[in-house]
Amino acid sequence: SIDQKLMRHAIVNLVNNAFKYSSGKKSPEVVLTKTDNSIIFEVVDYGIGIPKHDHRKLFSAFFRSSNVATIPGSGLGLMVVDYVVKKHNGTVSFTSSENQGSIFKITIPFN
C-alpha cells in the first residue's frame, strides 16, 4: 500500500522542479509505467540539467546544484523525495546532462 499523501508530495516536487528548471524550454513530460511487480514514474525535462560534479550530492540536505544560483529553492526537495521513496521500499534515480535536461525515475515495487 502507498501513502498517497507522501507519494503525491514526492511526485509534485519532481514535476515542479522540472518546470522550474526548464523555463523557456520544451515542456517537461511525465511517464507512468506499470510492470508485473512495480510502478515506474518518470519526469523528463529539457532544462538546464545538472553538472556531473554535482550528481553525487544531489539528494543531500540543503544541497543546490552549482548552476542554479538565480533560481530560488531550499535544497530540501530531492532529499524529501528520496526519503518518501525509500519509505515505500522503492528507488529514485536520475540521469542528467548540463544544458540538456534531466530524467528522474521513481520505482515502487509491489506484490
Backbone as CSV, one residue per row, in Angstrom:
resi,resn,N_x,N_y,N_z,CA_x,CA_y,CA_z,C_x,C_y,C_z
1,SER,0.832,-1.175,0.000,0.000,0.000,0.000,0.883,1.247,0.000
2,ILE,0.390,2.270,-0.612,1.144,3.517,-0.754,0.506,4.603,0.106
3,ASP,1.339,5.352,0.784,0.858,6.541,1.491,0.660,7.606,0.415
4,GLN,-0.587,7.800,0.029,-0.884,8.676,-1.100,-0.429,10.110,-0.872
5,LYS,-0.574,10.602,0.341,-0.187,11.986,0.639,1.324,12.178,0.464
6,LEU,2.108,11.243,1.017,3.564,11.346,0.885,4.012,11.189,-0.563
7,MET,3.457,10.187,-1.251,3.872,9.942,-2.626,3.475,11.113,-3.521
8,ARG,2.310,11.688,-3.287,1.896,12.867,-4.054,2.897,14.004,-3.853
9,HIS,3.329,14.187,-2.614,4.303,15.239,-2.315,5.597,15.017,-3.109
10,ALA,6.085,13.787,-3.140,7.326,13.473,-3.860,7.171,13.724,-5.360
11,ILE,6.071,13.263,-5.915,5.855,13.407,-7.358,5.659,14.879,-7.741
12,VAL,4.890,15.599,-6.954,4.681,17.028,-7.227,6.011,17.775,-7.166
13,ASN,6.875,17.396,-6.233,8.188,18.039,-6.148,8.973,17.844,-7.440
14,LEU,9.000,16.623,-7.957,9.750,16.369,-9.197,9.153,17.128,-10.381
15,VAL,7.831,17.157,-10.464,7.185,17.869,-11.570,7.437,19.377,-11.452
16,ASN,7.302,19.912,-10.252,7.583,21.342,-10.058,9.025,21.675,-10.420
17,ASN,9.967,20.832,-9.997,11.371,21.057,-10.355,11.565,21.056,-11.867
18,ALA,10.916,20.120,-12.538,11.065,20.023,-13.992,10.636,21.323,-14.663
19,PHE,9.528,21.891,-14.213,9.083,23.161,-14.797,9.992,24.318,-14.374
20,LYS,10.382,24.326,-13.094,11.202,25.428,-12.580,12.544,25.522,-13.306
21,TYR,13.153,24.377,-13.595,14.478,24.381,-14.208,14.437,24.247,-15.728
22,SER,13.231,24.385,-16.301,13.072,24.296,-17.761,12.420,25.541,-18.347
23,SER,12.437,26.621,-17.630,11.783,27.841,-18.093,12.278,28.218,-19.492
24,GLY,11.337,28.430,-20.385,11.683,28.837,-21.745,12.096,27.694,-22.650
25,LYS,12.030,26.478,-22.162,12.416,25.290,-22.944,11.173,24.463,-23.262
26,LYS,11.369,23.368,-23.971,10.289,22.422,-24.249,9.681,21.951,-22.930
27,SER,8.360,21.807,-22.892,7.672,21.399,-21.665,8.115,20.018,-21.194
28,PRO,8.200,19.846,-19.871,8.540,18.531,-19.315,7.470,17.491,-19.651
29,GLU,7.855,16.237,-19.527,6.956,15.120,-19.783,6.898,14.236,-18.549
30,VAL,5.742,13.608,-18.347,5.555,12.670,-17.251,5.179,11.324,-17.865
31,VAL,5.859,10.263,-17.435,5.605,8.919,-17.954,5.332,7.994,-16.775
32,LEU,4.226,7.270,-16.822,3.860,6.317,-15.788,3.776,4.945,-16.435
33,THR,4.503,3.984,-15.854,4.545,2.633,-16.388,4.267,1.638,-15.273
34,LYS,3.473,0.627,-15.563,3.220,-0.451,-14.611,3.831,-1.726,-15.182
35,THR,4.666,-2.388,-14.392,5.217,-3.680,-14.792,4.550,-4.751,-13.927
36,ASP,4.981,-5.978,-14.062,4.401,-7.063,-13.266,4.616,-6.873,-11.769
37,ASN,5.683,-6.169,-11.399,5.985,-6.049,-9.964,6.352,-4.645,-9.497
38,SER,6.104,-3.622,-10.324,6.432,-2.260,-9.887,5.660,-1.207,-10.681
39,ILE,5.647,-0.029,-10.091,5.134,1.156,-10.764,6.334,2.075,-10.971
40,ILE,6.482,2.582,-12.173,7.610,3.454,-12.502,7.055,4.799,-12.938
41,PHE,7.541,5.834,-12.285,7.115,7.200,-12.564,8.345,7.972,-13.003
42,GLU,8.315,8.542,-14.211,9.452,9.305,-14.726,9.032,10.734,-15.049
43,VAL,9.907,11.659,-14.709,9.734,13.058,-15.084,10.922,13.421,-15.970
44,VAL,10.623,13.822,-17.177,11.648,14.155,-18.169,11.585,15.650,-18.431
45,ASP,12.715,16.328,-18.305,12.730,17.752,-18.653,13.877,18.047,-19.600
46,TYR,13.785,19.180,-20.241,14.765,19.600,-21.250,15.420,20.907,-20.818
47,GLY,15.591,21.045,-19.524,16.076,22.285,-18.942,17.583,22.385,-18.807
48,ILE,17.993,23.008,-17.700,19.399,23.350,-17.503,20.267,22.150,-17.168
49,GLY,19.670,21.056,-16.739,20.450,19.871,-16.387,21.299,20.085,-15.145
50,ILE,21.963,19.029,-14.744,22.773,19.048,-13.521,24.214,18.728,-13.886
51,PRO,25.150,19.614,-13.532,26.557,19.339,-13.831,27.004,18.021,-13.194
52,LYS,27.804,17.280,-13.911,28.246,15.956,-13.455,28.883,16.003,-12.067
53,HIS,29.653,17.036,-11.775,30.327,17.103,-10.482,29.352,17.306,-9.315
54,ASP,28.083,17.610,-9.591,27.074,17.782,-8.544,26.220,16.533,-8.328
55,HIS,26.325,15.548,-9.194,25.451,14.376,-9.135,25.501,13.655,-7.787
56,ARG,26.668,13.456,-7.238,26.786,12.629,-6.024,26.168,13.274,-4.787
57,LYS,25.994,14.580,-4.786,25.448,15.278,-3.618,23.975,15.648,-3.765
58,LEU,23.371,15.310,-4.881,22.065,15.846,-5.241,20.949,15.582,-4.224
59,PHE,20.981,14.452,-3.521,19.925,14.116,-2.572,20.294,14.490,-1.137
60,SER,21.342,15.273,-0.962,21.778,15.718,0.367,20.977,16.944,0.808
61,ALA,20.777,17.048,2.118,20.030,18.183,2.677,20.730,19.505,2.370
62,PHE,19.968,20.461,1.929,20.390,21.835,1.646,21.364,21.963,0.477
63,PHE,21.588,20.880,-0.263,22.486,20.972,-1.415,21.716,21.517,-2.612
64,ARG,22.332,22.478,-3.283,21.788,23.011,-4.528,22.877,22.949,-5.584
65,SER,22.499,22.545,-6.756,23.455,22.402,-7.843,24.158,23.737,-8.125
66,SER,25.348,23.653,-8.624,26.168,24.848,-8.840,25.640,25.762,-9.942
67,ASN,24.701,25.290,-10.760,24.199,26.116,-11.863,22.797,26.685,-11.613
68,VAL,22.360,26.754,-10.342,21.007,27.246,-10.059,20.997,28.514,-9.204
69,ALA,22.062,29.244,-9.206,22.211,30.397,-8.312,21.061,31.400,-8.409
70,THR,20.509,31.623,-9.575,19.459,32.637,-9.733,18.047,32.067,-9.597
71,ILE,17.920,30.757,-9.399,16.612,30.113,-9.284,16.365,29.783,-7.815
72,PRO,15.269,30.288,-7.232,15.032,30.062,-5.805,14.768,28.597,-5.462
73,GLY,15.170,28.218,-4.258,14.931,26.869,-3.755,15.622,26.682,-2.421
74,SER,15.225,25.624,-1.699,15.772,25.383,-0.364,16.848,24.307,-0.321
75,GLY,16.906,23.463,-1.335,17.848,22.353,-1.292,17.334,21.181,-0.470
76,LEU,16.029,21.149,-0.202,15.442,20.059,0.586,14.548,19.133,-0.232
77,GLY,14.068,19.580,-1.360,13.079,18.828,-2.127,13.500,17.427,-2.515
78,LEU,14.681,17.279,-3.089,15.107,15.951,-3.534,15.435,15.043,-2.363
79,MET,15.877,15.605,-1.250,16.104,14.804,-0.059,14.778,14.208,0.426
80,VAL,13.718,15.014,0.393,12.391,14.537,0.793,11.899,13.467,-0.181
81,VAL,12.085,13.680,-1.469,11.698,12.679,-2.470,12.388,11.351,-2.160
82,ASP,13.679,11.390,-1.918,14.445,10.180,-1.612,13.902,9.493,-0.363
83,TYR,13.607,10.255,0.659,13.070,9.715,1.910,11.720,9.012,1.681
84,VAL,10.818,9.678,0.971,9.492,9.124,0.708,9.590,7.829,-0.090
85,VAL,10.412,7.838,-1.119,10.551,6.656,-1.968,11.134,5.487,-1.173
86,LYS,12.129,5.742,-0.357,12.712,4.673,0.465,11.704,4.125,1.468
87,LYS,10.828,4.975,2.005,9.769,4.526,2.919,8.824,3.544,2.230
88,HIS,8.766,3.584,0.914,7.924,2.680,0.136,8.752,1.549,-0.488
89,ASN,9.955,1.333,0.043,10.866,0.286,-0.449,11.205,0.457,-1.920
90,GLY,11.203,1.698,-2.367,11.480,1.980,-3.763,12.843,2.606,-3.969
91,THR,13.072,2.999,-5.197,14.324,3.660,-5.553,14.015,4.917,-6.357
92,VAL,14.899,5.883,-6.229,14.832,7.075,-7.074,16.202,7.214,-7.726
93,SER,16.193,7.446,-9.028,17.447,7.586,-9.762,17.276,8.719,-10.774
94,PHE,18.371,9.122,-11.369,18.291,10.178,-12.373,19.449,10.065,-13.343
95,THR,19.225,10.633,-14.503,20.287,10.882,-15.467,20.160,12.353,-15.832
96,SER,21.276,12.990,-16.077,21.225,14.409,-16.396,22.491,14.836,-17.121
97,SER,22.303,15.750,-18.037,23.420,16.380,-18.728,23.197,17.878,-18.693
98,GLU,24.233,18.598,-18.320,24.126,20.047,-18.231,23.690,20.631,-19.571
99,ASN,22.741,21.554,-19.521,22.159,22.242,-20.678,21.338,21.344,-21.596
100,GLN,21.069,20.110,-21.176,20.261,19.203,-21.998,19.047,18.676,-21.261
101,GLY,19.070,18.685,-19.935,17.912,18.235,-19.183,18.196,17.056,-18.280
102,SER,17.118,16.573,-17.658,17.223,15.510,-16.667,16.034,14.569,-16.769
103,ILE,16.251,13.348,-16.331,15.179,12.368,-16.184,15.268,11.835,-14.761
104,PHE,14.209,12.030,-13.982,14.124,11.482,-12.639,13.140,10.319,-12.682
105,LYS,13.539,9.204,-12.066,12.758,7.973,-12.137,12.522,7.427,-10.730
106,ILE,11.252,7.252,-10.389,10.863,6.619,-9.125,10.329,5.228,-9.474
107,THR,10.843,4.208,-8.786,10.342,2.847,-8.973,9.844,2.349,-7.616
108,ILE,8.572,1.971,-7.576,7.954,1.464,-6.350,7.525,0.015,-6.606
109,PRO,8.092,-0.938,-5.855,7.717,-2.339,-6.046,6.385,-2.665,-5.368
110,PHE,5.716,-3.679,-5.888,4.515,-4.188,-5.225,4.420,-5.685,-5.478
111,ASN,3.611,-6.354,-4.688,3.458,-7.816,-4.842,2.180,-8.148,-5.562
